[in-house]
């Protein structure tokens, strides 16, 4: 099986690669989104919240930096309906000249959480 992740090509101050949703949410927190971009972000974040499992709701420690340093979510490539919606987030990042890369891997790391559409891993 292959996995895909959309992330910053550079590490943040904690050494992690911020994912696409975090990058767009950071722009929103900084007040940098247009009205249309914010409407897209809110609508699509709500859609993901309603349709996609948040691993932290299943296991609160999954993103705990002490327990699972560098934990990162990857889509299973079979999760097309979820991956297709990422394009709008990528367009926002492009408009703000925020780099984001698509990374594919058959072995993204040690799996600490898995469901039908995603895995959360820590680096090997």
C-alpha positions in Angstrom: 0.0 0.0 0.0 1.2 3.5 -0.7 0.5 6.5 1.5 0.5 10.2 0.6 1.1 13.4 2.7 1.0 17.0 1.7 3.5 19.0 3.8 5.9 21.8 4.1 9.3 21.0 2.5 11.0 22.5 5.5 10.9 21.5 9.2 9.3 23.7 11.8 11.0 24.8 15.0 10.3 21.4 16.6 11.7 19.5 13.6 8.4 18.5 12.1 7.0 19.0 8.6 3.7 20.9 9.0 0.9 19.4 7.0 -1.3 21.1 4.5 -4.1 21.7 6.9 -1.8 23.2 9.5 -0.2 25.5 6.9 -3.6 26.9 5.8 -4.8 27.1 9.4 -1.7 29.1 10.3 -2.5 31.6 7.5 -6.0 31.9 8.9 -4.7 32.5 12.5 -2.4 35.2 11.1 -5.4 36.9 9.4 -3.9 36.4 5.9 -6.8 34.7 4.1 -9.2 36.5 1.9 -12.9 36.3 2.7 -13.3 33.6 0.0 -10.3 31.6 1.2 -11.5 31.7 4.8 -15.0 30.5 3.7 -13.4 27.6 1.8 -11.2 26.7 4.8 -14.1 26.8 7.2 -16.5 24.9 5.0 -13.9 22.2 4.2 -12.5 21.9 7.7 -16.1 21.4 8.9 -16.6 18.7 6.1 -13.4 16.9 7.2 -14.5 17.2 10.9 -17.8 15.6 10.0 -16.5 12.9 7.6 -12.9 12.0 8.6 -11.8 10.4 11.8 -9.6 12.6 14.0 -7.1 10.1 15.5 -6.7 12.2 18.6 -10.4 11.6 19.4 -9.7 7.9 19.3 -6.4 8.1 21.1 -5.6 11.4 22.8 -1.9 10.5 23.0 -1.4 10.0 19.3 -0.1 13.5 18.7 1.4 13.9 22.2 5.0 15.2 21.5 6.3 13.4 24.5 4.7 10.0 23.7 4.9 10.1 19.9 7.4 12.8 18.8 7.0 13.8 15.2 3.7 12.0 14.7 2.3 12.8 11.3 -0.9 11.7 9.5 -0.7 10.2 6.0 -3.7 9.5 3.7 -4.0 6.0 2.3 -4.1 6.5 -1.5 -7.4 4.7 -1.6 -9.0 7.6 0.3 -9.6 9.5 -2.9 -12.7 11.5 -1.7 -10.5 13.0 1.1 -7.4 13.6 -1.0 -9.4 15.3 -3.8 -10.4 18.1 -1.4 -6.8 18.9 -0.6 -6.5 20.7 -4.0 -8.3 23.7 -2.7 -5.9 24.0 0.3 -3.0 23.7 -2.1 -4.4 26.5 -4.2 -4.6 28.7 -1.2 -1.0 28.0 -0.3 0.1 28.6 -3.8 -1.6 32.0 -3.9 0.3 32.9 -0.7 3.5 31.5 -2.0 3.7 29.0 0.8 5.6 25.9 -0.5 3.9 22.5 0.0 5.1 19.2 -1.4 3.4 15.9 -2.1 5.2 13.0 -0.5 4.4 9.4 -1.4 5.8 6.4 0.5 5.1 2.7 1.0 6.8 2.9 4.4 6.3 6.4 5.9 7.3 5.3 9.5 6.1 3.2 12.4 2.3 3.1 12.4 0.8 4.2 15.7 -2.8 4.7 14.5 -4.7 3.3 11.5 -8.2 3.5 10.1 -9.8 2.9 6.7 -8.5 6.2 5.3 -5.3 7.1 7.1 -2.3 6.2 9.2 -0.4 8.2 11.8 3.2 7.4 12.0 6.4 8.3 13.8 9.6 8.5 11.8 11.7 5.3 11.8 
